Amino acid sequence: MNEPKNKKPHKNSPRKPAPDRTGSEPRKPGFEVRATAAKLLAAAVDRKTSLDGMLDLTHGNPAYKALNDADRALTRAILTTALRHLPRLEAAIASMIETPLPEGARALQHVLVVAAAQILHLDVPSHAAVDLAVEQANRDPRNRRFAKLVNAVLRRLAREKDEVLAATASISPVPDWFRARLVSAYGKAEATRIAEAQLTPPAIDLTVKRDPQAWAEKLGARVLPTGSIRLGEFEGSVTALEGFDQGDWWVQDAAASIPAKLFGDLKGKRVADLCAAPGGKTAQLIAAGAVVTAVEQSSNRLARLKENLGRLGMSAELVGGDLFKYSPEEKLDGILLDAPCSSTGTTRRHPDVLWTKGMQDIEKLAALQEKMLRHAVTLVKSGGMIVFSNCSLDPLEGEELIERVLADTPSVKRVPVDPVNWPGLENAITAQGDFRTTPAMIPPSDGFAGGMDGFFASVLRVE
């Protein structure tokens, strides 16, 4: 006689153990990379944690540090790709799900985004991205019930890749708050160009001590309007290139090389670089013939600056400590103040910036920069120059800050930059005579990538 189907086992009857889905069996190859990427993506987007800090091999995330070199490289590629395309990836995933994921399913959302980034934008087999995402869901008690959904959504993304990319192409790849700031500052058309430009990873630019054209020929590079040279498609380490060990050049984005060149003749002049590390601009000032004092608050960054100058065969007076306490015995001929900022001009290499920072950060940093600039004015002798710069795209940290200082400091005058001296970058000189670069400047050419960091620079004279 058959037992009733709904009969419950006796309380003393042996029960069959539930299947262990927590992951006691060995994990598939590549699982740790995807799990780490999802974890770090969550930290960046949900907890506003800097990617640079998490990827630091000394003090960074333990799961990331435990990976081998190849797996760390893949993790970085997944993370940067996911962050660059995040609004479009989230829209693509949402289009595949009839009912939105519950509020508490953020961990699942990050698993899906990590997989979608691989399927839509990276040279990773789709089946591997799907299988590893499903395994992530199965191993997480919070997400196990969604494993079939993960499988269905991602397989459909893989099948409909071209259609999905076309359907999401009109979605801005930057967060709404940043898009609004770009439109306000640059207009809709230029805001779109800047937002799209941040999707492309940056090229490697070098600043050379002398003869950029000769070094461009040696390294198969292109000379840029800034005088920097840009490497072509490049694999391997820059430290293996000719000239590195001899200190003939250093890595520096083309836009970052501009501020130090705005002083004019520096031979024999006493100049301070007030936020000096890692030392690229300090090196430029030394190469231009200045007697340089490099001021840096962080002892670790100051040590790195010293190491970098040593490789380049250069020396400067190094001063560690708070720049607000720095006061030279004699007033200076010039100051370079490349102030700490929101870094919104560097999103090609730091795409997490747009997700870890917001308007409150910009306002707070703009106030600090203004305080720094007003202090710098007190350190320069009559007729001396100050170049104020940062890598923010926001006028609050640039044009508006300069106008406030000029408005109530009669002894400070702007020295307009002459576009004639910057062929190829005339459109980067504002009507007021300041420098304003964006990631959408410098078009690609002859197999070389385009773009540059977004930078602001203003030249001031103290009378």
N, C-alpha and C positions, 0 to 999 in steps of 0.2 A: 504494500500500500504506500503510495507516495506521500511524503511529508507536505503539509501546507506551505506554500511559497512564502507566506508572511510570518512563519514561525520564527520567533527570536531564540537564540541560543540560551541554554540554561546558564544561570550566573556562574556555575562552576565548570561549564564546558570550556575546553581549550579553544582559544581564539586564534585564527590565522593572523600572523603579524602583518601590519600594513606595509606595502612596498616602501622601501627606503629611497626617497627621491631627494634627499638632502645632499647627495653627492659623495657617498663613500667610495664609489667606483672611480677609477682614474678619469681625470678630465681630458677632453679632447684637445689635441694640439691647437693652439691659438685661443683657447678659452680664456686664459689669464690676461691676454692682451685686450680682448673685448670687455672682460669684466672690469679691468683697470680703467679702460677708456670710459666706460659708463659711469664708474664711480667718480672719476675726476671731472667728467662733464657735469655731473650733479653738483659737485662742489663749486664749480665755476658759476653755473647758472643759478642754482638755488641758494648757495651760501656766499656768493660773491668772492670766491677765493681765487687769488692770482694764479694763473697757470705757470708762470715762471717759478714761483715758489714751490709749487707741487712737483715740478719737473727737475728741481735742483738735485743733483746727485749726492750732495752732502746732507742737506737738511730736508729733502723733499718727501713725497709720499712713499711709505715703505713698500707698497705693492708695486709701484713704478720702479723703484730702485732695485727690486728683486729680479726684474726682467733682464734678459741679456740685451746686448746692444741692438741687434736686429729687431727684437720685439719692442724695445723702447722707441725705435725709429717708427715702427708701424703704429704704435700707440699715439705718438705725436702727430703722425699724419692723419689718423682718424679724428683726433681731437680738434686739430686746427681746421680740418675740412668740415666737421660737424658745426663748429662755431661760425665759420664763414657763411655757411648756407642755412643756418638754423631756422629762420622763419619759413623758408621754402621747404625744408625737410619736414617740419612740423605740419605745414599745410598739406604736403603729400600724404603723410600718415593719416591725418584727419580725413582726407578724401576717401580713404579706404575703409573707414570704420563708420558704421551706421549710427551707433550710439557712442558719444564721447566717453573717453576713459574716466573713471571716477577720480575725484580730487586726490585721493590717497594713492594714486597709481603713478606718482612721479618717477619712481625707480623703473617701472615698466616703460614709461615714456622715453627715458634716457637709453634703455636697451634698444628700443625701436629706432631712435635717432642715430645711434652708433651703427646699427646695421644698415639703415637707409643711406647714410653717408658713404658706406662702402659700396653698396649696390649702385647708387646713382653717380658717384663721383670718383671712386678709386678703382685702381686696377686689381680688384680682389674678386675671386670667383664668387658669384652670387650664392651658389649653394652653400659655400662655406659660411658666408655672412648669415644666411638664414639658419642653418643648422646650429651654429654657435649661439645665436640669439635665442633659439628655442631651448637650448640647453641652459642658458642663463635663466630663462623663465622657470624652467622645471626645477632648478636648484634653489630658487628663492621661494620660500613659503608664501610670501606676499603675492607672487606673480604666477605661481604654478597653475592656477585655474585659467590663466590667460594664454597658456602655451600654444593651444590650437589657434587662437586668434593671431598670435605672433607669427606663426607659420603661414597662415592664410594671407595676412597683410603683406608680409615681406615677399612671398612668392608672387603675389600679384604685382608688387612694385617692380620686381625683376622682369616679369612678362611685359609690363606696360611702361618700361623705363623711358622710352622716347616721348610717349604721350604725356607722362608725368612731368618730365623736364620742360616740355613746351607749355603745359598748363600752369606751371608755377613760376615761369620766367618773368612774369610781370609783377611778382611780389617783391617788395623791397627786401634785400638781404640783411638789412640792419634793423635794430629795434626801433619802435615807433618814436621814442623820445629823441633818439639821435637823428632820425630822419627829419623830424620837425625842426631841430636845430640847424641841420644842413640847409633845408629849404629856406628858413628865415635868413640865413647868412649868405647863401649863394644862389637862391632861386631854384625852381623845380628841376630844370634841365641839368644844371651843373650838379645839384644834389644827387641826381640819379647817376651821373657819370662817376662821382666820387664813391657812391655806395657800390657800384658795379666794380670799380677798380680794386676795392679791398678784397674781392674774390680771388685775385691773382697773387700767388706768393711772390715776394720780392726777389729781384735779382741780387747778385753779390756785387757791391760797388767797392772800389778801393781808392784811397787817397794816397798819392805817391809823393815822395819828397821832391822829385824833380822830373821833368821831361815826360809828361803823361803820354804823348804820342809814341815815344820809344817803348814805354812799358805796355801800351796797348798792343803794339806789334809783337812784343815778346810773348804776351799772354793770350793773344788772339781775342783781345777785348775791344771795346768801343769807347772813344772819348766822348764824355757828356758835356753839355753846356756849362756845367759847374766846374769843369776841369778834372772831375773824377773819371775813373775808367770803370766800365761795366763788363764783367765776365759774361760769356755766353753760357749755353747749357753746360752745367758743371756737375760732375760727380766726384766724390772724394773729399779730401780735406784741404782747405786753403793753406794749411801749414806746410803742405808738400810742394806748393808752388814756388817757382824761382823768385827770389827776393825776400821771402818771409824771414828766413834765418838771418839775413843780412840787415833786416830792418829797413828795407827800401820803401815799404808801403804798409798801410794798415787798413783793415776793413772798416768802412764808414759809409752809411747811406749818402747818396749824392746830396740830398737836402740838408743833412746834418753838417755837411762840409761848408755850407754857405755862410753862417754867421761869422766865423773867424776871418773870412775873407773880406768882410765889410769895413774893417778898420782902415784899410789903405796901408801906407808905409809904416811898418812897425819896427824897423831896424833900430836897435838900441833902446827902445822904449820899455818902461816898466809897466807890465800888464798883469792883472790877476784874473784867473779863471775861477769863479766863485763856487761853482758846482762841478768840479773837475772830472770826476771819474765817469767812465773808464779811461779817459785820457785822449780821445781822438782830437778834440778841439784844442786841448793843451799842446799836443804835438804840432798841430797846425801853427799855433802862435809861436812856438819855439822855432819851427822851420822858417817862419817869416822874419826871424831875427830879433824877436822880443825877449826881454828878460822876464821870465814868467814865474809867478807864484801861483801854485795850484792849491785851492782850498777845498777840502772835502770833509764832511761831518762823519761819515761812516769809516771806521778803522779798517774794515774788511775791503771796502771799495778803494780806500787810499792805498792799501797794500797792492791791490790789483793795478791801480794806476802806476805805482812805482815799478811793478813788474813789466807793464807794457812799455813804459818809457825806457826801461833798461834794454828791452829787445830792440827798440828803435835807436839805441845809442844816444839818447837825449837825457837832459837833466833839467829839473826845475826845483825851486824851493817848495817843499811840500808842507802844508799846514793842515793839521787835523783838528776838527772842532767846529763849533757853531759859527756860521758865517756872520751872524749878528754880533759876535764878539770879536770878529776880525777887524783890526785897525792897524794899518801899516804905519811905520814911524814917519814916513813922508807920503804925501798924497800921490796917487798913481797917475800915469799917463792914460791908462785905459782899463776897462773892466769888461770881461765877457761874462754875462749872467745868463746861462742856459738853464732856466729855472725848472724845478720839478713841476710837472703838470699832469693833466688827465691822460696824456699820450694818445688822444683820439686820432692823431695823424699817423700812427704806427700800426694800424689794424691789419695791414697786410702781413705783418710778422707777429703781431700780438692780437689775434681776433677776439680773445677773451675780454679785452678792455671794454668793449661795448656792452658786455653782459655783467661785468663786475663793477662798473662805475655808472654814475648817473649825474643829474644836474646838481645835486647837493655836493658831490665831489668837485665838480667844476667850479662852483661858487666858492667852496672852501679853499681850493688851490689858487684861484684867482686872487683871493684876499692875501694869501701867503706870498704869491709872486709880487704883488704890489708892495707889500712890506719889504721884501728883499730889494726891489728896485729902488725904493726910497732910501734904504740904507746904503746901497751902492753909490748913490749920488753924493753921499757925504765922504766917500773915499777917494774921489777923483779931483785932481787939481783943476784950476781954471783953464779952459781950453781942452781939457781931457775928454775922452770919448767913452761911451758905454754902448755896448751892443747887447740888447735884451732879446732873448729868443726862447722858444719852446716848441715842442712837437705836438701842439694841440691845434685842432681845426676850428675851435670855438672862439669867436671874437671876444667873448668875455675874458679870455686869457691872453688876448692879443690887442687888437685895435682899440677896444673899449678901455682896457687897462692903461694903455699909453696915453689916450686922450685925457683920462682923469689926472694922471701925473702931470702932463703938460699944462692942464688947466689951472692948477694951483701951485706950480713950481716955476716961477718966472726965470730962474737961473738955468733951466733945462730947455733945450731947443732940439727939435727933430732935424736930422740931416737927411734929406731925401735921397734915396738910392736912385742913381741915374740908369734907366733901362738900356741906354747905349752901351754901358759897360757889361751888359749881360745878354749878349746875342743868343737867341734861342729860348730865353726865359723872360722876354719882355712882358709877357702876360702875367708873370708872377709878381710884378711890381704894382702896388696899389696906387690909386690916385693920390694918396697922401705921401707916397714914397717909401712905404714899408715893403718888406718881402712877405709874400703869402703863397707858399706852394701847396699843392694838393696831390693825393695819390693818382689823380687823373692826368697829371702833367707828364711830359716826355713820352711821346708816342713810341710804340715798338718799331724796330727797324732792323732789316737784314738779319733776322734770326735772333736779335737781342730783345729781351723783354722791355716793356715800357714801365712807366710809373716811378714814383719817388715818395718818400714820406711827406706827410703834411707838416709844414713848418711855418712859424711866424718869426720874423726878425725885424727889429727897429733900431736904427742908429740914432743915438742922442749925443749932444754936446753939452757939457757943463760950462757955463760962462762965469 
